[in-house]
Amino acid sequence: MKKSYETNAAYIFRVYNSYLIGLTFHSSPNPFPYSPISPLILTLNSASSSCVLLLALHFPSFAPSPTPTVAASTAPSASHLSSLSLLLPEDGVFDFDKSPAAVDLKHFPTPELVVKDLSELPEEWRRARLAWLCKELPAHKAGTLIRILNGQKKWMRQEDATYVAVHCMRIRENETAFGVYKWMMQQHWFRFDFALATKLADYMGKERKFSKCREIFDDIINQGRVPSESTFHILIVAYLSAPVQGCLEEACTIYNRMIQLGGYQPRLSLHNSLFKALVSKPGVYSKHYLKQAEFIYHHLVTTGLDIHKDIYGGLIWLHSYQDTIDKERIAALREEMLRAGIEEGREVLLSVLRACAREGDVEEAEKTWLKFFLSESDPPSLAYVHMMEVYSKVGKPMKSLEMFRKMQERMGNTSVAAYNKIIEILCKSHEKELAELIMEKFVRSDLKPLTPAYVNLLNMYFNLNLHDKLELVFSECLEKCRPNHATYSIYLDSLVKVGNLDKAEDIFNQMIGDANVGVNARSCNIILSGYLSSGNHLKAEKIYDLMCQKKYDIENPLMEKLEYILSLRMKIVKKPTSLKLSKEQREMLIGLLLGGLKIDSDEQTKNHTIRFDFNGISGTHHVLKSHIHGQFHEWLHPSCKPSDDTENIPDRFCTIASTHFGFYADQFWSKGQPTIPKLVHRWLSPRVLAYWYMYGGHRSSAGDILLKVKGSREGVENIVRKFKAMSIDSRVKRKGRTFWIGILGSNSTWFWKLVEPYILEDIKDFLKAGDQMLEMDSAETQNISFSSDSDSEETV
């Protein structure tokens, strides 16, 4: 018996030592983040909870105090890891350390939350009521929970509500705990409890409910307190784990405040996870995060943390996409990499070549090109494309063609990017025969898209005055590609130049009638110049009226001619008409607002600004963005209008501040929050539903249509009743403040027939119900199921 006791004691002692070692490594940053000891440390960290359980079995007094815990909080979910996966647009991959910030929640110091045990309360009736509440509240939804708590106002105190909230957290009913906390805040006896707020915010963040975590985070700030380090860390990770647009920007904001306001030193894994998210999009979108990426790098340097090789690579990658290349900064980063003993990988060399291509730096490009052959058998296809561009920038198109031929010989195939680039280069240098020869091969290859190559060909023919050839290629382009504004504009300019105004007028009218093409200031100026040159003053005046209505700028030479012509007719030159929303624009706005459009209001001046925000990686939003930009061109702020009026439309743009939007602000955006108007059922026209679907809708793989809307339960019920009146049955699921209206089965077919006439042509392939050729389901809808009520907080 004694021997058995000694054996158990020795075993317990070893377990206790293991637990202490685990705590030592778990409570401080890993001193060897990229060394072979890392797997051992991670093993000790994951084993610490097992050690606690073993010790608690033998010594009950060792068991931790009964504070709420979330077992899965330290384990990264699959959605989190997938959302932070980082693939470059080219063939390279950034490979940060394998443990993201989500698993680095290592015993952050948090304020102690002291709660009396139920047995310590003197009144038996109070103990009974609290026990009943702890059992009853988790079984109810938000509305019923508030009604039950309101029934306890006469006797309930802060300590009682705190006990209920902590108990709910202890049994992992964190949504119920959040409801109790928000109810507490409305009571006259409420006193802010920093420890309770911190604990609840951390639990909300660990469950990836970033909006509720942020709500409590803001409550702490508003109380004049600085949130704990754990809250900052967890909220950033929650934002990074969310697939919702705008969350990355919020994560950056919280990260900066963590350093500047809190004075905390973020863990290495948090730096890496945030940096990884910054460079996880294609370069044309990620390039705007350069300043934030440099800030992360600066903080890593100043705090003495290890800098992963892909931090260097990511920074050089971001610099290579800037409009103005900072060659000195790129050179400095490369030198720092060499001093750190890090070899330049394929991603870095590609980034350097891209920067050289933008600057036309042949010498540095050729040096980098040789490094590819020293590091691997053959450069990737994008390296050839960048070299073609380098030679083109210095006026050597034949060298670019030579590089194109080498690519075909060595790789055995040709990429779309290579075809488009060499055709662009040859067209700019007016190498007509060569450009046509390669274009023929490109068309026969069945690679897509062909539109950029056709645009370059049309521009070349226009510059060479080969208008007959241009017309043939334009017709060929219409057969093989979707209608495109750029191709139509070039053809329109050609028709005006040769004096074929009747055909030009037909093309212009086609552009107006096709929402996928549309007209802009440039195309209006083209047709106006044709009418003025031919002496057709009546039609010129009509185009002038159209341009005034749309607030398009008229070129100065044309304006001088117009003033002279109108003065001869004793007519005063019109000033641009005052802005007024058309019926179509009003319906578009209502649909977009239901889908999630935002409005900023100035209460003093009663001016309102509408902010258009599109998802840059969504095919649907890419097409819709261009369409909306054209439809609301006259309302847009000058900073949101690209210089060429056709390209480089940003994912985010806004209107001017105007009182015209007051109605929409009052009805759809009350007190800074999205709302559903009481009379929404009167405005649900087919066009409204179409734009709601295009902007805030999704189609599931089963063909069901999901519409997202934020607002009140009553507003959603009005929408559902309106759908019912249209013979469309629907179901509703609620996730926080967001409602998902599901139009299922055959109802989705009826809905599609209703909205199809107003769906943009290029978007139909994405949204047509029952069509399998669709973009994949949004990550937002993966957890929405209408087959049961188990996953919903509330069913309407």
Number of C-alpha atoms within 10 A of each C-alpha: 6 7 8 9 10 11 12 13 13 12 11 17 13 13 18 17 12 18 20 15 15 22 16 16 16 21 15 13 16 19 12 11 18 13 9 9 12 15 12 11 19 16 11 22 23 16 14 19 13 14 20 17 15 16 18 14 11 13 11 11 10 13 14 10 7 11 15 19 13 16 9 10 19 15 15 17 16 10 13 20 16 11 16 22 16 19 16 16 11 15 12 15 14 18 14 18 14 10 17 22 23 24 18 24 17 17 11 15 10 16 13 12 15 12 16 11 10 15 9 8 12 9 9 11 10 15 17 12 15 18 15 12 17 19 13 12 22 18 11 14 16 17 10 12 19 16 10 14 17 13 10 13 10 7 9 18 15 17 12 18 21 21 20 24 25 26 22 22 23 16 15 17 19 23 23 23 27 23 18 22 21 13 16 21 13 9 14 9 11 15 10 14 13 20 16 19 22 24 22 26 28 29 28 27 25 24 17 23 20 25 17 19 28 23 11 23 24 15 16 20 11 10 11 9 13 19 23 22 19 21 28 26 25 27 29 29 25 24 28 29 26 20 17 13 13 12 18 19 15 16 22 21 13 19 25 16 15 22 15 11 12 16 12 15 14 20 18 20 21 21 22 23 22 25 25 24 18 25 25 20 17 16 19 11 17 18 21 15 17 20 12 18 24 15 13 19 19 12 16 21 12 8 10 9 16 13 16 19 18 22 25 19 23 23 24 27 27 26 24 27 21 17 11 11 16 14 16 9 13 22 13 12 17 20 13 13 19 12 10 12 10 15 13 16 15 20 20 22 21 27 24 25 30 25 29 25 24 18 19 20 16 18 11 14 24 14 11 18 20 11 16 18 11 9 13 10 8 13 20 17 19 17 25 22 24 26 24 25 28 28 22 24 19 13 14 15 23 17 16 25 19 11 19 21 13 13 22 14 11 10 13 8 9 17 17 15 14 20 20 21 22 26 26 23 24 24 25 18 16 18 15 16 11 14 22 15 11 16 20 10 12 21 14 9 11 10 13 14 16 19 19 16 22 23 20 21 27 27 21 22 21 20 14 12 14 13 18 13 13 23 18 11 19 19 11 12 20 14 10 13 13 15 19 17 19 19 22 23 23 20 23 23 20 25 24 22 18 12 15 13 17 11 13 22 18 11 18 20 13 15 22 13 12 15 22 20 21 21 22 22 19 18 21 19 20 22 25 25 21 23 21 18 15 12 12 12 16 11 16 20 17 12 17 22 16 14 21 19 16 22 18 18 15 18 14 9 9 15 15 11 14 20 14 13 17 15 12 10 8 9 11 10 14 11 9 16 12 9 14 13 13 9 9 11 15 16 22 20 22 23 26 22 29 27 21 18 21 21 24 15 23 12 9 6 10 14 17 22 23 23 16 20 19 20 16 18 12 14 15 22 20 17 17 22 23 20 17 16 21 22 19 16 20 20 21 21 14 14 11 17 20 12 11 11 16 17 11 11 17 18 16 13 19 22 21 17 19 17 15 15 20 17 11 18 26 15 17 26 22 15 11 13 12 22 20 23 22 15 12 17 18 11 16 18 14 20 21 23 28 26 25 26 24 24 25 20 22 23 26 22 15 12 20 18 27 24 21 23 24 23 18 16 16 13 18 23 14 18 20 21 15 18 18 12 10 12 12 18 20 20 15 22 22 20 15 15 12 13 23 23 22 26 24 20 16 14 17 23 18 16 22 20 12 16 17 17 12 16 21 20 16 16 18 16 15 20 26 20 24 19 14 15 10 19 16 13 12 14 13 12 15 9 10 18 14 19 8 10 12 10 15 18 14 18 18 13
